[in-house]
Amino acid sequence: MLNRINDPDDLETVTPLECKAHPGYYIIPGHKNYVINRNGDVIRLSDGFSPKIYTEVTGYKTVRMKVGNSKTQVRVHRLLGEVFV
């Protein structure tokens, strides 16, 4: 017999933390120097720069972000999921 997992009543509601300097943009957990809006636009907080969004050959949108001393490419849909889901 299967038990019901993922009962909506058991799920915790998390409210995204909105950035005061950029209304409509929300802080990305794990990337505190970056914010994202619901359309997937990203802004770097340190200088207000909006990094270019690239499209992979697979169709996924990605953005290059600096994490510590290294740069990494992150898929935008994952960032949206971290913030809003």
Gaussian input, Z-matrix of N, CA and C with variables (Angstrom, degrees):
# hf/3-21g

backbone

0 1
 N
 C     1     B1
 C     2     B2     1     A1
 N     3     B3     2     A2     1     D1
 C     4     B4     3     A3     2     D2
 C     5     B5     4     A4     3     D3
 N     6     B6     5     A5     4     D4
 C     7     B7     6     A6     5     D5
 C     8     B8     7     A7     6     D6
 N     9     B9     8     A8     7     D7
 C    10    B10     9     A9     8     D8
 C    11    B11    10    A10     9     D9
 N    12    B12    11    A11    10    D10
 C    13    B13    12    A12    11    D11
 C    14    B14    13    A13    12    D12
 N    15    B15    14    A14    13    D13
 C    16    B16    15    A15    14    D14
 C    17    B17    16    A16    15    D15
 N    18    B18    17    A17    16    D16
 C    19    B19    18    A18    17    D17
 C    20    B20    19    A19    18    D18
 N    21    B21    20    A20    19    D19
 C    22    B22    21    A21    20    D20
 C    23    B23    22    A22    21    D21
 N    24    B24    23    A23    22    D22
 C    25    B25    24    A24    23    D23
 C    26    B26    25    A25    24    D24
 N    27    B27    26    A26    25    D25
 C    28    B28    27    A27    26    D26
 C    29    B29    28    A28    27    D27
 N    30    B30    29    A29    28    D28
 C    31    B31    30    A30    29    D29
 C    32    B32    31    A31    30    D30
 N    33    B33    32    A32    31    D31
 C    34    B34    33    A33    32    D32
 C    35    B35    34    A34    33    D33
 N    36    B36    35    A35    34    D34
 C    37    B37    36    A36    35    D35
 C    38    B38    37    A37    36    D36
 N    39    B39    38    A38    37    D37
 C    40    B40    39    A39    38    D38
 C    41    B41    40    A40    39    D39
 N    42    B42    41    A41    40    D40
 C    43    B43    42    A42    41    D41
 C    44    B44    43    A43    42    D42
 N    45    B45    44    A44    43    D43
 C    46    B46    45    A45    44    D44
 C    47    B47    46    A46    45    D45
 N    48    B48    47    A47    46    D46
 C    49    B49    48    A48    47    D47
 C    50    B50    49    A49    48    D48
 N    51    B51    50    A50    49    D49
 C    52    B52    51    A51    50    D50
 C    53    B53    52    A52    51    D51
 N    54    B54    53    A53    52    D52
 C    55    B55    54    A54    53    D53
 C    56    B56    55    A55    54    D54
 N    57    B57    56    A56    55    D55
 C    58    B58    57    A57    56    D56
 C    59    B59    58    A58    57    D57
 N    60    B60    59    A59    58    D58
 C    61    B61    60    A60    59    D59
 C    62    B62    61    A61    60    D60
 N    63    B63    62    A62    61    D61
 C    64    B64    63    A63    62    D62
 C    65    B65    64    A64    63    D63
 N    66    B66    65    A65    64    D64
 C    67    B67    66    A66    65    D65
 C    68    B68    67    A67    66    D66
 N    69    B69    68    A68    67    D67
 C    70    B70    69    A69    68    D68
 C    71    B71    70    A70    69    D69
 N    72    B72    71    A71    70    D70
 C    73    B73    72    A72    71    D71
 C    74    B74    73    A73    72    D72
 N    75    B75    74    A74    73    D73
 C    76    B76    75    A75    74    D74
 C    77    B77    76    A76    75    D75
 N    78    B78    77    A77    76    D76
 C    79    B79    78    A78    77    D77
 C    80    B80    79    A79    78    D78
 N    81    B81    80    A80    79    D79
 C    82    B82    81    A81    80    D80
 C    83    B83    82    A82    81    D81
 N    84    B84    83    A83    82    D82
 C    85    B85    84    A84    83    D83
 C    86    B86    85    A85    84    D84
 N    87    B87    86    A86    85    D85
 C    88    B88    87    A87    86    D86
 C    89    B89    88    A88    87    D87
 N    90    B90    89    A89    88    D88
 C    91    B91    90    A90    89    D89
 C    92    B92    91    A91    90    D90
 N    93    B93    92    A92    91    D91
 C    94    B94    93    A93    92    D92
 C    95    B95    94    A94    93    D93
 N    96    B96    95    A95    94    D94
 C    97    B97    96    A96    95    D95
 C    98    B98    97    A97    96    D96
 N    99    B99    98    A98    97    D97
 C   100   B100    99    A99    98    D98
 C   101   B101   100   A100    99    D99
 N   102   B102   101   A101   100   D100
 C   103   B103   102   A102   101   D101
 C   104   B104   103   A103   102   D102
 N   105   B105   104   A104   103   D103
 C   106   B106   105   A105   104   D104
 C   107   B107   106   A106   105   D105
 N   108   B108   107   A107   106   D106
 C   109   B109   108   A108   107   D107
 C   110   B110   109   A109   108   D108
 N   111   B111   110   A110   109   D109
 C   112   B112   111   A111   110   D110
 C   113   B113   112   A112   111   D111
 N   114   B114   113   A113   112   D112
 C   115   B115   114   A114   113   D113
 C   116   B116   115   A115   114   D114
 N   117   B117   116   A116   115   D115
 C   118   B118   117   A117   116   D116
 C   119   B119   118   A118   117   D117
 N   120   B120   119   A119   118   D118
 C   121   B121   120   A120   119   D119
 C   122   B122   121   A121   120   D120
 N   123   B123   122   A122   121   D121
 C   124   B124   123   A123   122   D122
 C   125   B125   124   A124   123   D123
 N   126   B126   125   A125   124   D124
 C   127   B127   126   A126   125   D125
 C   128   B128   127   A127   126   D126
 N   129   B129   128   A128   127   D127
 C   130   B130   129   A129   128   D128
 C   131   B131   130   A130   129   D129
 N   132   B132   131   A131   130   D130
 C   133   B133   132   A132   131   D131
 C   134   B134   133   A133   132   D132
 N   135   B135   134   A134   133   D133
 C   136   B136   135   A135   134   D134
 C   137   B137   136   A136   135   D135
 N   138   B138   137   A137   136   D136
 C   139   B139   138   A138   137   D137
 C   140   B140   139   A139   138   D138
 N   141   B141   140   A140   139   D139
 C   142   B142   141   A141   140   D140
 C   143   B143   142   A142   141   D141
 N   144   B144   143   A143   142   D142
 C   145   B145   144   A144   143   D143
 C   146   B146   145   A145   144   D144
 N   147   B147   146   A146   145   D145
 C   148   B148   147   A147   146   D146
 C   149   B149   148   A148   147   D147
 N   150   B150   149   A149   148   D148
 C   151   B151   150   A150   149   D149
 C   152   B152   151   A151   150   D150
 N   153   B153   152   A152   151   D151
 C   154   B154   153   A153   152   D152
 C   155   B155   154   A154   153   D153
 N   156   B156   155   A155   154   D154
 C   157   B157   156   A156   155   D155
 C   158   B158   157   A157   156   D156
 N   159   B159   158   A158   157   D157
 C   160   B160   159   A159   158   D158
 C   161   B161   160   A160   159   D159
 N   162   B162   161   A161   160   D160
 C   163   B163   162   A162   161   D161
 C   164   B164   163   A163   162   D162
 N   165   B165   164   A164   163   D163
 C   166   B166   165   A165   164   D164
 C   167   B167   166   A166   165   D165
 N   168   B168   167   A167   166   D166
 C   169   B169   168   A168   167   D167
 C   170   B170   169   A169   168   D168
 N   171   B171   170   A170   169   D169
 C   172   B172   171   A171   170   D170
 C   173   B173   172   A172   171   D171
 N   174   B174   173   A173   172   D172
 C   175   B175   174   A174   173   D173
 C   176   B176   175   A175   174   D174
 N   177   B177   176   A176   175   D175
 C   178   B178   177   A177   176   D176
 C   179   B179   178   A178   177   D177
 N   180   B180   179   A179   178   D178
 C   181   B181   180   A180   179   D179
 C   182   B182   181   A181   180   D180
 N   183   B183   182   A182   181   D181
 C   184   B184   183   A183   182   D182
 C   185   B185   184   A184   183   D183
 N   186   B186   185   A185   184   D184
 C   187   B187   186   A186   185   D185
 C   188   B188   187   A187   186   D186
 N   189   B189   188   A188   187   D187
 C   190   B190   189   A189   188   D188
 C   191   B191   190   A190   189   D189
 N   192   B192   191   A191   190   D190
 C   193   B193   192   A192   191   D191
 C   194   B194   193   A193   192   D192
 N   195   B195   194   A194   193   D193
 C   196   B196   195   A195   194   D194
 C   197   B197   196   A196   195   D195
 N   198   B198   197   A197   196   D196
 C   199   B199   198   A198   197   D197
 C   200   B200   199   A199   198   D198
 N   201   B201   200   A200   199   D199
 C   202   B202   201   A201   200   D200
 C   203   B203   202   A202   201   D201
 N   204   B204   203   A203   202   D202
 C   205   B205   204   A204   203   D203
 C   206   B206   205   A205   204   D204
 N   207   B207   206   A206   205   D205
 C   208   B208   207   A207   206   D206
 C   209   B209   208   A208   207   D207
 N   210   B210   209   A209   208   D208
 C   211   B211   210   A210   209   D209
 C   212   B212   211   A211   210   D210
 N   213   B213   212   A212   211   D211
 C   214   B214   213   A213   212   D212
 C   215   B215   214   A214   213   D213
 N   216   B216   215   A215   214   D214
 C   217   B217   216   A216   215   D215
 C   218   B218   217   A217   216   D216
 N   219   B219   218   A218   217   D217
 C   220   B220   219   A219   218   D218
 C   221   B221   220   A220   219   D219
 N   222   B222   221   A221   220   D220
 C   223   B223   222   A222   221   D221
 C   224   B224   223   A223   222   D222
 N   225   B225   224   A224   223   D223
 C   226   B226   225   A225   224   D224
 C   227   B227   226   A226   225   D225
 N   228   B228   227   A227   226   D226
 C   229   B229   228   A228   227   D227
 C   230   B230   229   A229   228   D228
 N   231   B231   230   A230   229   D229
 C   232   B232   231   A231   230   D230
 C   233   B233   232   A232   231   D231
 N   234   B234   233   A233   232   D232
 C   235   B235   234   A234   233   D233
 C   236   B236   235   A235   234   D234
 N   237   B237   236   A236   235   D235
 C   238   B238   237   A237   236   D236
 C   239   B239   238   A238   237   D237
 N   240   B240   239   A239   238   D238
 C   241   B241   240   A240   239   D239
 C   242   B242   241   A241   240   D240
 N   243   B243   242   A242   241   D241
 C   244   B244   243   A243   242   D242
 C   245   B245   244   A244   243   D243
 N   246   B246   245   A245   244   D244
 C   247   B247   246   A246   245   D245
 C   248   B248   247   A247   246   D246
 N   249   B249   248   A248   247   D247
 C   250   B250   249   A249   248   D248
 C   251   B251   250   A250   249   D249
 N   252   B252   251   A251   250   D250
 C   253   B253   252   A252   251   D251
 C   254   B254   253   A253   252   D252

   B1=1.4437
   B2=1.5347
   B3=1.3103
   B4=1.4497
   B5=1.5209
   B6=1.2988
   B7=1.4577
   B8=1.5149
   B9=1.3035
   B10=1.4552
   B11=1.5283
   B12=1.3189
   B13=1.4603
   B14=1.5158
   B15=1.2252
   B16=1.4615
   B17=1.5279
   B18=1.3104
   B19=1.4621
   B20=1.5274
   B21=1.3317
   B22=1.4654
   B23=1.5264
   B24=1.3073
   B25=1.4625
   B26=1.5262
   B27=1.3299
   B28=1.4592
   B29=1.5252
   B30=1.3377
   B31=1.4565
   B32=1.5183
   B33=1.3001
   B34=1.4582
   B35=1.5248
   B36=1.3217
   B37=1.4552
   B38=1.5199
   B39=1.3225
   B40=1.4556
   B41=1.5237
   B42=1.3222
   B43=1.4513
   B44=1.5276
   B45=1.3391
   B46=1.4639
   B47=1.5268
   B48=1.3308
   B49=1.4608
   B50=1.5232
   B51=1.3399
   B52=1.4651
   B53=1.5205
   B54=1.3218
   B55=1.4590
   B56=1.5320
   B57=1.3211
   B58=1.4647
   B59=1.5246
   B60=1.3336
   B61=1.4570
   B62=1.5284
   B63=1.3381
   B64=1.4681
   B65=1.5318
   B66=1.3404
   B67=1.4724
   B68=1.5345
   B69=1.3234
   B70=1.4583
   B71=1.5161
   B72=1.3345
   B73=1.4622
   B74=1.5256
   B75=1.3221
   B76=1.4603
   B77=1.5248
   B78=1.3282
   B79=1.4613
   B80=1.5334
   B81=1.3308
   B82=1.4589
   B83=1.5283
   B84=1.3351
   B85=1.4635
   B86=1.5342
   B87=1.3236
   B88=1.4527
   B89=1.5214
   B90=1.3258
   B91=1.4628
   B92=1.5239
   B93=1.3183
   B94=1.4694
   B95=1.5256
   B96=1.3317
   B97=1.4581
   B98=1.5324
   B99=1.3332
   B100=1.4559
   B101=1.5237
   B102=1.3447
   B103=1.4663
   B104=1.5216
   B105=1.3336
   B106=1.4608
   B107=1.5192
   B108=1.3354
   B109=1.4606
   B110=1.5243
   B111=1.3182
   B112=1.4657
   B113=1.5261
   B114=1.3278
   B115=1.4701
   B116=1.5217
   B117=1.3377
   B118=1.4516
   B119=1.5192
   B120=1.3272
   B121=1.4641
   B122=1.5282
   B123=1.3246
   B124=1.4627
   B125=1.5214
   B126=1.3388
   B127=1.4654
   B128=1.5216
   B129=1.3548
   B130=1.4605
   B131=1.5229
   B132=1.3177
   B133=1.4638
   B134=1.5178
   B135=1.3255
   B136=1.4608
   B137=1.5247
   B138=1.3435
   B139=1.4662
   B140=1.5280
   B141=1.3413
   B142=1.4616
   B143=1.5198
   B144=1.3393
   B145=1.4617
   B146=1.5210
   B147=1.3268
   B148=1.4592
   B149=1.5260
   B150=1.3393
   B151=1.4645
   B152=1.5309
   B153=1.3129
   B154=1.4593
   B155=1.5247
   B156=1.3396
   B157=1.4597
   B158=1.5270
   B159=1.3220
   B160=1.4526
   B161=1.5259
   B162=1.3174
   B163=1.4598
   B164=1.5199
   B165=1.3340
   B166=1.4626
   B167=1.5266
   B168=1.3258
   B169=1.4690
   B170=1.5262
   B171=1.3311
   B172=1.4627
   B173=1.5281
   B174=1.3501
   B175=1.4595
   B176=1.5143
   B177=1.3241
   B178=1.4611
   B179=1.5284
   B180=1.3202
   B181=1.4560
   B182=1.5209
   B183=1.3401
   B184=1.4547
   B185=1.5222
   B186=1.3187
   B187=1.4579
   B188=1.5212
   B189=1.3276
   B190=1.4708
   B191=1.5148
   B192=1.3281
   B193=1.4584
   B194=1.5194
   B195=1.3115
   B196=1.4568
   B197=1.5240
   B198=1.3207
   B199=1.4583
   B200=1.5229
   B201=1.3307
   B202=1.4594
   B203=1.5148
   B204=1.3232
   B205=1.4621
   B206=1.5213
   B207=1.3273
   B208=1.4629
   B209=1.5214
   B210=1.3248
   B211=1.4578
   B212=1.5190
   B213=1.3231
   B214=1.4523
   B215=1.5129
   B216=1.3145
   B217=1.4481
   B218=1.5272
   B219=1.3355
   B220=1.4612
   B221=1.5238
   B222=1.3118
   B223=1.4606
   B224=1.5296
   B225=1.3240
   B226=1.4614
   B227=1.5265
   B228=1.3297
   B229=1.4611
   B230=1.5356
   B231=1.3204
   B232=1.4754
   B233=1.5123
   B234=1.3367
   B235=1.4609
   B236=1.5229
   B237=1.3272
   B238=1.4646
   B239=1.5338
   B240=1.3099
   B241=1.4621
   B242=1.5093
   B243=1.3415
   B244=1.4696
   B245=1.5190
   B246=1.3218
   B247=1.4652
   B248=1.5265
   B249=1.3114
   B250=1.4676
   B251=1.5135
   B252=1.3342
   B253=1.4778
   B254=1.5030
   A1=108.39
   A2=115.99
   A3=121.24
   A4=110.53
   A5=115.98
   A6=120.78
   A7=108.67
   A8=115.99
   A9=119.87
   A10=108.72
   A11=115.91
   A12=120.98
   A13=106.99
   A14=123.19
   A15=124.82
   A16=112.17
   A17=117.80
   A18=120.94
   A19=107.75
   A20=119.16
   A21=120.86
   A22=113.79
   A23=118.11
   A24=120.63
   A25=112.00
   A26=117.06
   A27=121.55
   A28=113.23
   A29=116.81
   A30=120.33
   A31=111.39
   A32=115.45
   A33=121.97
   A34=109.01
   A35=117.27
   A36=121.64
   A37=108.82
   A38=115.90
   A39=121.12
   A40=107.91
   A41=116.23
   A42=121.08
   A43=108.66
   A44=117.77
   A45=119.67
   A46=110.78
   A47=116.37
   A48=122.46
   A49=108.94
   A50=115.77
   A51=120.89
   A52=110.35
   A53=115.97
   A54=122.78
   A55=108.89
   A56=117.19
   A57=121.14
   A58=111.68
   A59=117.91
   A60=121.58
   A61=112.62
   A62=116.61
   A63=121.95
   A64=108.54
   A65=118.21
   A66=120.36
   A67=111.55
   A68=115.84
   A69=121.20
   A70=113.38
   A71=116.97
   A72=122.51
   A73=108.64
   A74=115.96
   A75=121.46
   A76=109.97
   A77=116.05
   A78=122.40
   A79=109.42
   A80=115.58
   A81=121.85
   A82=108.42
   A83=118.78
   A84=120.41
   A85=110.82
   A86=116.30
   A87=121.07
   A88=113.37
   A89=116.77
   A90=122.73
   A91=107.31
   A92=116.89
   A93=122.24
   A94=113.84
   A95=118.08
   A96=120.85
   A97=111.94
   A98=117.33
   A99=121.55
   A100=110.54
   A101=114.81
   A102=121.26
   A103=108.16
   A104=116.17
   A105=121.50
   A106=108.90
   A107=117.12
   A108=119.68
   A109=109.09
   A110=116.75
   A111=120.85
   A112=113.20
   A113=117.75
   A114=121.53
   A115=112.15
   A116=117.92
   A117=121.82
   A118=113.94
   A119=117.71
   A120=120.98
   A121=108.93
   A122=116.72
   A123=122.45
   A124=109.52
   A125=116.75
   A126=122.94
   A127=108.12
   A128=115.54
   A129=120.67
   A130=107.62
   A131=117.46
   A132=122.35
   A133=113.84
   A134=118.36
   A135=120.66
   A136=112.80
   A137=116.97
   A138=118.80
   A139=113.86
   A140=118.06
   A141=121.04
   A142=114.01
   A143=116.90
   A144=122.05
   A145=110.76
   A146=116.13
   A147=121.57
   A148=108.43
   A149=117.72
   A150=119.99
   A151=111.82
   A152=115.22
   A153=121.16
   A154=110.49
   A155=115.14
   A156=121.50
   A157=107.41
   A158=116.75
   A159=123.04
   A160=109.74
   A161=116.64
   A162=121.56
   A163=108.34
   A164=116.36
   A165=121.06
   A166=109.64
   A167=116.32
   A168=120.05
   A169=111.00
   A170=116.32
   A171=120.67
   A172=112.09
   A173=116.82
   A174=120.80
   A175=114.08
   A176=117.83
   A177=120.97
   A178=110.67
   A179=116.52
   A180=122.45
   A181=108.13
   A182=116.67
   A183=120.72
   A184=109.74
   A185=115.45
   A186=122.26
   A187=107.83
   A188=116.48
   A189=120.63
   A190=108.31
   A191=114.97
   A192=121.11
   A193=109.27
   A194=116.08
   A195=121.40
   A196=108.14
   A197=115.65
   A198=122.29
   A199=106.47
   A200=116.53
   A201=120.22
   A202=109.17
   A203=117.07
   A204=121.30
   A205=112.61
   A206=117.67
   A207=120.08
   A208=110.98
   A209=114.63
   A210=120.94
   A211=108.39
   A212=115.87
   A213=120.73
   A214=109.24
   A215=116.28
   A216=121.77
   A217=107.46
   A218=116.10
   A219=121.54
   A220=108.85
   A221=116.43
   A222=120.07
   A223=109.78
   A224=115.09
   A225=121.59
   A226=111.08
   A227=118.53
   A228=119.90
   A229=111.31
   A230=117.44
   A231=120.01
   A232=111.17
   A233=116.31
   A234=120.07
   A235=110.14
   A236=116.83
   A237=120.62
   A238=110.53
   A239=116.45
   A240=120.39
   A241=112.36
   A242=117.31
   A243=120.59
   A244=111.35
   A245=116.53
   A246=120.06
   A247=111.85
   A248=117.52
   A249=120.77
   A250=116.21
   A251=118.06
   A252=118.67
   A253=109.69
   D1=136.15
   D2=179.97
   D3=-91.77
   D4=135.09
   D5=173.16
   D6=-91.22
   D7=150.11
   D8=178.93
   D9=-78.06
   D10=119.55
   D11=174.29
   D12=-107.68
   D13=161.38
   D14=-179.21
   D15=65.62
   D16=37.43
   D17=173.64
   D18=-65.71
   D19=124.74
   D20=-177.97
   D21=-54.09
   D22=-28.40
   D23=179.01
   D24=-71.09
   D25=-20.69
   D26=-178.94
   D27=-90.43
   D28=-10.74
   D29=-176.30
   D30=-81.41
   D31=141.33
   D32=178.81
   D33=-85.23
   D34=134.95
   D35=177.25
   D36=-90.03
   D37=126.08
   D38=179.76
   D39=-114.86
   D40=126.66
   D41=178.89
   D42=-96.37
   D43=125.88
   D44=178.76
   D45=-62.06
   D46=146.83
   D47=-179.16
   D48=-91.83
   D49=111.31
   D50=-177.56
   D51=-77.05
   D52=142.95
   D53=178.80
   D54=-82.61
   D55=126.56
   D56=-178.72
   D57=-69.46
   D58=-33.42
   D59=-178.83
   D60=-74.19
   D61=-24.37
   D62=-178.38
   D63=-132.98
   D64=84.99
   D65=179.84
   D66=-57.05
   D67=138.33
   D68=-177.96
   D69=89.92
   D70=-5.75
   D71=176.97
   D72=-110.56
   D73=146.51
   D74=-174.13
   D75=-125.20
   D76=143.41
   D77=-178.74
   D78=-68.53
   D79=134.48
   D80=-179.17
   D81=-89.85
   D82=118.54
   D83=178.05
   D84=-58.74
   D85=132.96
   D86=-178.77
   D87=86.90
   D88=-10.34
   D89=178.93
   D90=-135.98
   D91=65.02
   D92=-170.45
   D93=-63.37
   D94=-16.42
   D95=179.75
   D96=-90.00
   D97=3.00
   D98=-178.18
   D99=-127.22
   D100=148.11
   D101=174.53
   D102=-128.78
   D103=157.33
   D104=-178.06
   D105=-139.47
   D106=147.51
   D107=174.71
   D108=-104.38
   D109=179.63
   D110=-175.65
   D111=-69.15
   D112=-14.89
   D113=177.25
   D114=-89.08
   D115=-6.30
   D116=179.64
   D117=92.31
   D118=10.56
   D119=176.10
   D120=-78.01
   D121=134.17
   D122=-175.54
   D123=-114.32
   D124=141.25
   D125=175.79
   D126=-130.65
   D127=136.18
   D128=173.87
   D129=-87.60
   D130=124.49
   D131=-174.00
   D132=-68.47
   D133=-31.99
   D134=-174.22
   D135=-61.96
   D136=-33.12
   D137=-178.20
   D138=-137.70
   D139=4.07
   D140=178.45
   D141=76.42
   D142=9.19
   D143=-178.70
   D144=-72.34
   D145=139.06
   D146=175.96
   D147=-106.21
   D148=104.27
   D149=-177.55
   D150=-63.99
   D151=150.26
   D152=-179.34
   D153=-67.81
   D154=139.70
   D155=175.65
   D156=-94.24
   D157=125.59
   D158=178.99
   D159=-103.81
   D160=154.45
   D161=174.76
   D162=-112.92
   D163=120.80
   D164=177.49
   D165=-70.57
   D166=165.55
   D167=177.46
   D168=-63.14
   D169=-22.47
   D170=178.44
   D171=-81.32
   D172=-8.04
   D173=179.01
   D174=99.51
   D175=-9.74
   D176=179.64
   D177=-73.67
   D178=139.91
   D179=175.52
   D180=-84.90
   D181=135.43
   D182=178.69
   D183=-132.23
   D184=160.16
   D185=177.42
   D186=-137.45
   D187=143.09
   D188=177.30
   D189=-90.58
   D190=128.64
   D191=-177.54
   D192=-130.43
   D193=147.97
   D194=176.10
   D195=-93.01
   D196=124.66
   D197=178.25
   D198=-123.75
   D199=109.10
   D200=-175.12
   D201=68.54
   D202=-124.21
   D203=179.30
   D204=-101.31
   D205=3.41
   D206=-177.99
   D207=-119.89
   D208=155.30
   D209=176.49
   D210=-99.81
   D211=143.41
   D212=179.55
   D213=-138.64
   D214=154.68
   D215=178.35
   D216=-105.14
   D217=126.06
   D218=-174.96
   D219=-123.56
   D220=138.55
   D221=176.70
   D222=-73.72
   D223=134.10
   D224=-174.62
   D225=-63.44
   D226=-37.56
   D227=-178.67
   D228=-64.03
   D229=-29.39
   D230=176.24
   D231=-69.57
   D232=-40.11
   D233=177.83
   D234=-64.04
   D235=-42.44
   D236=177.52
   D237=-61.53
   D238=-39.85
   D239=178.13
   D240=-65.11
   D241=-39.50
   D242=178.85
   D243=-63.32
   D244=-34.13
   D245=-175.74
   D246=-86.60
   D247=-46.42
   D248=-167.84
   D249=-105.11
   D250=-11.14
   D251=-178.18
   D252=-108.42

